[in-house]
Amino acid sequence: MSKSLISLTFKNCKKEKRPALITFTVAGDNSKKNSLRILNSISKYADILELSFLHNCPIADGGQIQNSTYRSLKNGTTLKDTFQIAKKFKNKNPNKPLILMGYYNLIYQSGENNFLKNCKFSKVDGLIVVDLPWPENKKFAQRCKKKSINFVQLLSPTTSKERMRKIVKDSHDMIYYISMLSTTGGKLKVPPRKILYNYSKIKKINKNKNCVIGFGITNQTISSFKSTDGVVVGSEICKEITKSLRKRQNPVTNVSKMVRKLKSRIL
């Protein structure tokens, strides 16, 4: 999978001596049309885009992402809608990697083979399944690999060294390091130097594996992580959508401006 679009994107960012900017939005927020418009608009600045498929029982999602999910559920967004949004985005932006993120229940309900078939049809590049940890995810990750879909493994500050080695070995083209023990959208409770120290331990295992940092990445903190392979911003974007709707402003325009600012801080 070394020539995947995700892998090539990281390679290009490293040539530019900067981390990849990874954005997160919820499919169908604040409407199905606007969800696609936001993706298309921010793809000018984001290197990789995460799109959440819906669930009503979050495990690690904080208030901002829950607000986005609630709006989308209220709109009646389905898994089928998510795949349609993904497909329309990829048809317009074939060179931008798109990663679907969510929980295993919907994959299980759909059937793994059927879910992956829909991912392939929608040209999805990767998957993050929050509640399917290693080694329970091994078989599913292998199925993803056969379909040329990157399964993104998760690491956290509590992952033991031995377990970390095994997860890195089994990972595809991207690893996601959760910076702190918290839900999304929380303030950065750990000094950036401590997060970078933990991050360096992952890179020492295999420097060629692309590892991104998520949780607590905001406009104020993002520049502290310029030395990493990538940074993920999600709650800040969801918060901007909420704020725009409350002020009766255009969320597409406001989110696009925000992502442009985030990009400027890591160049």
C-alpha positions as CSV (number, residue, x, y, z in Angstrom):
1,M,0.0,0.0,0.0
2,S,3.1,2.3,-0.2
3,K,1.7,4.1,-3.3
4,S,-1.7,4.9,-1.8
5,L,-3.0,8.5,-2.1
6,I,-2.6,8.9,1.7
7,S,1.1,7.8,1.4
8,L,1.7,10.2,-1.5
9,T,0.1,13.1,0.3
10,F,2.4,12.7,3.3
11,K,5.4,12.4,1.0
12,N,4.4,15.7,-0.7
13,C,4.0,17.4,2.7
14,K,7.4,16.2,3.8
15,K,8.9,17.7,0.6
16,E,7.4,21.0,1.6
17,K,8.8,20.5,5.2
18,R,5.5,20.8,6.9
19,P,2.9,18.5,8.6
20,A,-0.2,17.4,6.7
21,L,-3.3,19.2,7.8
22,I,-6.2,16.8,8.5
23,T,-9.7,18.1,9.0
24,F,-12.7,16.4,10.5
25,T,-16.4,17.1,9.8
26,V,-19.6,15.2,10.4
27,A,-21.5,14.0,7.3
28,G,-24.7,15.9,6.9
29,D,-23.8,18.8,9.2
30,N,-25.6,21.2,9.0
31,S,-27.3,19.8,5.9
32,K,-26.3,17.2,3.3
33,K,-25.7,19.9,0.8
34,N,-23.6,22.1,3.1
35,S,-21.7,19.1,4.3
36,L,-20.5,18.5,0.7
37,R,-19.9,22.3,0.2
38,I,-17.8,22.5,3.3
39,L,-15.7,19.5,2.2
40,N,-15.2,20.9,-1.3
41,S,-14.3,24.4,0.1
42,I,-11.8,23.3,2.8
43,S,-10.1,20.8,0.4
44,K,-8.2,23.8,-1.0
45,Y,-6.3,24.0,2.3
46,A,-6.7,20.6,4.0
47,D,-4.4,17.8,2.9
48,I,-6.5,14.9,4.1
49,L,-10.2,15.0,5.1
50,E,-11.9,12.9,7.7
51,L,-15.7,12.5,7.4
52,S,-17.7,11.0,10.3
53,F,-20.5,8.5,9.6
54,L,-23.2,8.9,12.2
55,H,-23.7,7.3,15.5
56,N,-25.8,8.2,18.5
57,C,-23.6,6.6,21.2
58,P,-20.2,8.4,21.1
59,I,-17.3,7.1,23.1
60,A,-14.6,9.7,22.7
61,D,-16.5,12.6,21.1
62,G,-16.8,15.8,23.1
63,G,-19.6,18.4,23.1
64,Q,-18.7,20.1,19.8
65,I,-18.7,16.9,17.7
66,Q,-21.8,15.7,19.5
67,N,-23.6,19.0,18.5
68,S,-22.6,18.3,14.9
69,T,-23.8,14.7,15.1
70,Y,-27.1,15.8,16.7
71,R,-27.8,18.3,13.9
72,S,-27.0,15.6,11.3
73,L,-29.2,13.0,13.0
74,K,-32.0,15.5,13.2
75,N,-31.6,16.1,9.5
76,G,-32.1,12.3,8.9
77,T,-28.7,11.7,7.5
78,T,-28.1,8.0,6.9
79,L,-25.0,5.9,6.2
80,K,-26.2,5.8,2.5
81,D,-26.1,9.6,2.5
82,T,-22.6,9.6,3.9
83,F,-21.4,7.4,1.1
84,Q,-23.1,9.7,-1.4
85,I,-21.4,12.7,0.1
86,A,-18.1,10.9,0.0
87,K,-18.6,9.8,-3.7
88,K,-19.6,13.3,-4.8
89,F,-16.6,14.8,-3.1
90,K,-14.1,12.2,-4.5
91,N,-15.6,12.6,-8.0
92,K,-14.8,16.4,-7.8
93,N,-11.5,16.0,-5.8
94,P,-9.9,12.6,-6.9
95,N,-6.5,13.6,-5.6
96,K,-7.6,14.5,-2.0
97,P,-7.6,11.6,0.4
98,L,-10.9,11.0,2.2
99,I,-11.1,9.0,5.4
100,L,-14.3,7.8,7.0
101,M,-14.4,7.8,10.7
102,G,-17.0,6.2,13.1
103,Y,-17.9,3.3,15.3
104,Y,-18.1,-0.4,14.5
105,N,-21.8,-0.9,15.2
106,L,-22.8,0.6,11.8
107,I,-20.2,-1.5,10.0
108,Y,-21.4,-4.6,11.8
109,Q,-25.1,-3.8,11.0
110,S,-24.2,-3.3,7.4
111,G,-22.0,-6.3,7.2
112,E,-18.2,-5.8,6.9
113,N,-18.1,-6.9,3.2
114,N,-21.0,-4.7,2.2
115,F,-19.6,-1.7,4.1
116,L,-16.2,-2.1,2.4
117,K,-17.9,-2.6,-1.0
118,N,-19.6,0.8,-0.4
119,C,-16.3,2.4,0.7
120,K,-14.7,1.2,-2.5
121,F,-17.6,2.4,-4.7
122,S,-17.4,5.8,-3.0
123,K,-13.6,5.9,-3.5
124,V,-12.9,6.2,0.2
125,D,-9.2,6.1,0.9
126,G,-9.2,5.1,4.6
127,L,-11.1,4.2,7.7
128,I,-10.9,5.0,11.4
129,V,-13.0,2.8,13.6
130,V,-12.8,4.2,17.1
131,D,-14.0,1.2,19.1
132,L,-12.3,-1.5,17.1
133,P,-8.8,-1.7,18.7
134,W,-5.8,-3.9,17.9
135,P,-5.7,-6.9,18.0
136,E,-9.5,-7.3,17.6
137,N,-9.2,-5.2,14.4
138,K,-6.6,-7.5,12.7
139,K,-9.0,-9.4,10.4
140,F,-11.0,-6.4,9.4
141,A,-7.8,-4.4,8.8
142,Q,-6.6,-7.1,6.5
143,R,-9.9,-7.0,4.6
144,C,-9.4,-3.2,4.2
145,K,-5.9,-3.8,2.9
146,K,-7.1,-6.2,0.2
147,K,-9.5,-3.5,-0.9
148,S,-6.6,-0.9,-0.9
149,I,-8.4,1.0,1.9
150,N,-6.1,2.2,4.7
151,F,-7.1,1.1,8.2
152,V,-5.9,3.7,10.6
153,Q,-4.6,2.3,13.9
154,L,-4.9,4.3,17.1
155,L,-2.3,4.9,19.8
156,S,-2.6,6.8,23.1
157,P,-0.4,7.9,26.0
158,T,-1.4,4.7,27.9
159,T,-0.3,2.3,25.1
160,S,2.5,0.1,26.4
161,K,5.8,0.0,24.5
162,E,5.4,-3.7,23.6
163,R,1.8,-3.1,22.3
164,M,2.9,0.0,20.5
165,R,5.5,-2.0,18.5
166,K,2.9,-4.5,17.4
167,I,0.4,-1.9,16.4
168,V,3.0,0.1,14.4
169,K,4.1,-3.1,12.7
170,D,0.5,-3.9,11.7
171,S,-0.4,-0.4,10.7
172,H,-0.9,0.7,7.1
173,D,0.0,4.2,5.8
174,M,-1.2,6.3,8.7
175,I,-1.2,6.0,12.5
176,Y,-3.3,8.3,14.7
177,Y,-1.8,9.3,18.1
178,I,-4.3,10.5,20.6
179,S,-2.4,13.3,22.4
180,M,-4.1,13.1,25.9
181,L,-6.6,11.2,28.0
182,S,-9.7,13.2,27.2
183,T,-12.7,13.4,24.9
184,T,-12.3,15.5,21.7
185,G,-12.5,19.3,22.1
186,G,-10.9,19.4,25.5
187,K,-8.2,22.0,26.2
188,L,-4.6,20.8,25.7
189,K,-3.9,19.5,29.3
190,V,-0.5,18.2,28.4
191,P,2.4,20.4,27.4
192,P,3.3,20.1,23.7
193,R,6.8,19.1,24.6
194,K,5.5,16.1,26.5
195,I,3.2,15.1,23.6
196,L,6.1,15.5,21.2
197,Y,8.3,13.3,23.5
198,N,5.6,10.5,23.4
199,Y,5.3,11.0,19.7
200,S,9.0,10.6,19.2
201,K,8.8,7.2,20.8
202,I,6.4,6.1,18.1
203,K,8.6,7.4,15.4
204,K,11.6,5.6,16.8
205,I,9.9,2.3,16.2
206,N,9.5,3.0,12.5
207,K,10.4,6.4,11.2
208,N,8.8,5.6,7.8
209,K,5.3,5.2,9.3
210,N,3.2,8.4,9.0
211,C,1.9,9.3,12.5
212,V,-0.5,12.2,13.1
213,I,-1.6,13.9,16.3
214,G,-5.2,14.6,17.3
215,F,-7.1,15.9,20.3
216,G,-6.6,19.5,21.6
217,I,-5.3,20.8,18.2
218,T,-6.6,24.4,17.8
219,N,-5.6,27.6,16.1
220,Q,-3.6,28.4,19.3
221,T,-1.8,25.1,19.6
222,I,-1.3,23.8,16.0
223,S,2.0,25.6,15.4
224,S,3.6,23.7,18.3
225,F,3.3,20.5,16.2
226,K,5.0,21.6,13.0
227,S,7.7,18.9,13.3
228,T,5.1,16.1,13.1
229,D,3.8,14.2,10.1
230,G,0.3,15.5,10.5
231,V,-2.2,17.3,12.8
232,V,-5.9,16.6,13.1
233,V,-8.4,19.4,13.7
234,G,-12.0,18.4,14.4
235,S,-13.8,20.0,17.3
236,E,-12.7,23.5,16.3
237,I,-14.3,23.1,12.9
238,C,-17.6,21.7,14.5
239,K,-17.5,24.6,16.9
240,E,-17.2,27.1,14.0
241,I,-20.2,25.5,12.2
242,T,-22.3,25.9,15.5
243,K,-21.2,29.5,15.9
244,S,-22.0,30.4,12.3
245,L,-25.5,28.9,12.5
246,R,-26.1,30.7,15.8
247,K,-25.1,34.0,14.2
248,R,-27.0,33.1,11.0
249,Q,-23.8,33.3,9.0
250,N,-22.7,31.0,6.2
251,P,-20.8,28.0,7.8
252,V,-19.2,27.1,4.4
253,T,-17.5,30.5,4.2
254,N,-16.5,30.7,7.8
255,V,-15.1,27.2,8.1
256,S,-13.1,27.7,4.9
257,K,-11.6,30.9,6.3
258,M,-10.7,29.0,9.5
259,V,-9.0,26.1,7.8
260,R,-7.0,28.6,5.7
261,K,-5.8,30.2,8.9
262,L,-4.9,26.8,10.4
263,K,-2.9,25.9,7.3
264,S,-1.0,29.2,7.4
265,R,0.2,28.4,11.0
266,I,2.0,25.2,9.9
267,L,3.6,26.5,6.7
